[in-house]
């Protein structure tokens, strides 16, 4: 898996390099030289502030199930999870089990409980994204003359996200459906290995029951609905503002609405599980769409590169830097995963 991840990352970087060569490295370099450094610094500050908001949102779900842990301890766990999402081709979901495992280990809490807090946190993030994606796709169809295959691909991607979101909700609250789903997974496991199949089924059902109990507790907590959900919408707003500020650094004449639409579309592309963090695909799509909106290709490429340095590479580097903090056990588990 590690070699596959490295290969796919190399493919993504190759796609990005090919696009840079097509536009012209000299043009992109000249555009970067003209950028206002203070705007770039402001964008970095907003990104760091967003990390704090993500940590705060996760703390709301952990507090709801009685997990006693400080935010300064949650922060490095969150960053490791984000880094794993970025470097593994797993539809940006590979980091969730990792941060649930770390939280379980350091809070002495059952994994199914910590995993429930992570799933709830992702749910809070996904709901605003679905709303924004629906609005964006409708807007793109009405006001952009996009090729049909792009529109179809976006609709399919959104449909898959909505189905997965609904499925996760049903598993979280419907005991019978969750047991059937778990039994199906166990049946598949039996096809692979029949050893201790009954033990696996018993443990799986016990885990899903613990997971559901934690979800039910969180659903009854009004703070999750009244604080977590608005916070998620605010986080998405801040991310869009960060991109807008990066383009402002290049004095690009592009509206906040266009920035938001392209950002949401790029996030949809980033969910495709073939490339780590959507590397190459996200960058390329952002450059093409911004150019399509009237921004010069050189400025589109330069701004996109700066934006991805902040949102993708900075996040990945911080997360990787925190790995030794959690010890060799976690590092070994993550190494085996990728």
Secondary structure, DSSP 8 states (H G I E B T S, - for coil): -HHHHHHHHHHHHHHHHHHHHHH-HHHHHHHHHTS-HHHHHHHHHHHHHHHHHHHHHHHHHHHHTT----HHHHHHHHHHHHHHHHHS-STT-HHHHHHHHHHHHHHT--HHHHHHHHHHHHHHHHHHHHHHHHHHHHHHHHH----HHHHHHHHHHHHHHHHHHHHHHHHHH-HHHHHHHHHHHHHHHHHH--TTHHHHHHHHHHHHHHHHHHHHHHHT-HHIIIIIHHHHHHHHHHHHHHHHHHHHHTT----HHHHHHHHHHHHHHHT-TTSGGGTTHHHHHHHHHHHHTT--HHHHHHHHHHHHIIIIIHHHHHHHHHGGGG-HHHHHHHHHH-
